[in-house]
């Protein structure tokens, strides 16, 4: 069995190496073709070296085609993984720091909020270029498996404007599934779930054990859990008020709704600093910076560590390899995927990208009809969908009025900022990120003039957020790991 799989943004060590390990743990895939492409030649080379070591140690003959020529990597590919971060950590820093001046305190900033919206403005035009290349040089039935955030916006743009069948993939459902099983005192495989909603705001609308509905038992179980009762306060409060547990982490969820990060003196009431994912200000940015610095410094040691074993027991819960396995071998796989709604969830808009159950086999990716979400859950999702739609259209058209409206409609931004503040914040973000936003050339020049006019609204330029931690040095990380 032979076909080609390409990775765009392959210099991302976390995703690339794990997804390749997952794929090559399928025994039928020992002869597939693999291509890596990235604009960062150094990162591409380091990740390729590590993956080649893994391949050689497992006795496979696969040679990775690593190239900065994207079209060459995509040529004849039947499956393409997108794991890019357009703008890298430089742009990510701006996504967090500029909104902080206006009081918008984000934990992650990659899905919604000012950070997620601007991430989409950078990413959507670039990913549509990927789609053009796929249409022109890849296999006629190529599927784009999108792991890049903002996942719903990217997947939405690719399906509407890219002309390439695109499935958005995320591991949020699996993570929450593990938590639910744990608080109920069960194994994950003993708990059957159905999730539905939108990416990072998907709801466990059915939780069963041996046919018994366990949904009503979740609130008490989470409230009594010695760890989650402290680290998942936002998710537990949403469960208390909406009746269903949400897939996304405490930190993520806190920035998608208007209630938990609007007052700086109350943010610590809802988050926990034992891990960035529980709500730390700019937590994911800090971790990404530390991981990048550590990887660059520690790469020689990585090469000396034992290679990864390609074994079915070592596969992660990431959906990508299982989807390809189902399509190629006919084995049935059930997961949760991000797809264009088209009536799957009947009280969310048809054009939205929803995260819902799906089944994969040799006949394709099949999505059953879910029906209505509970009204409250649908309302939360609809607020985000309106932001996503505006942001997608803004990115495609280069329309800064739609971009500003997306920021106005964003739940957290609207809870913190008034309209003039939002207008000025957008001006600042456009000017600061100009090199990644060619579609906004005229709007950026106009924004620059306004910012230089001397009529700026005063901002808190020295504000670091309610719960920001210092980026650790490589030496500090080394000492911590040795200790």
Buried (B, 14 or more C-beta within 10 A) or exposed (E): EEBBBBBBBBBBBEBBBBBBBBBBBBEEBBEBBBBBBBBBEEBBBBBBBBBBBBBEEBEBEBEBBBBEEBBBBBBBBBBBBBBBBBBBEEBBBBBBBBBBBBBBBBBBBBBBBBBBBBBBBBBBBBBBEBBBBBBEBBBEEBBBBBBBBBBBBBBBBBBBBBEBBBBBBBBBBBBBBEBBBBBBEBEBEEBEBBBBBBBBBBBBBBBBBEEEEBBEBBBEBBBEBEEBBBBBBBBBBBBEEBBBBBBBBBBBBBBBBBBBBBBBEEBEEBBBBEBBBBBBBBBBBBBBBBBBBBBEEBBEEBEEEEBBEBEEEEBBBBBBBBBBBBBBBEBEBEBBBBBBBEEBBEBBEEBBBBBBBBBBBEEEBEBEEBEEBBEBBBEBBBBBBBBBBBBBBBBBEBBBEBBBBBBBBBBBBBBBBEEEBBBBBBBBBBBBBBEBBEBBEEBBEEBBEBBEEEEEEEBEEEBBBBBBBEBBEEEEBBEEEEE
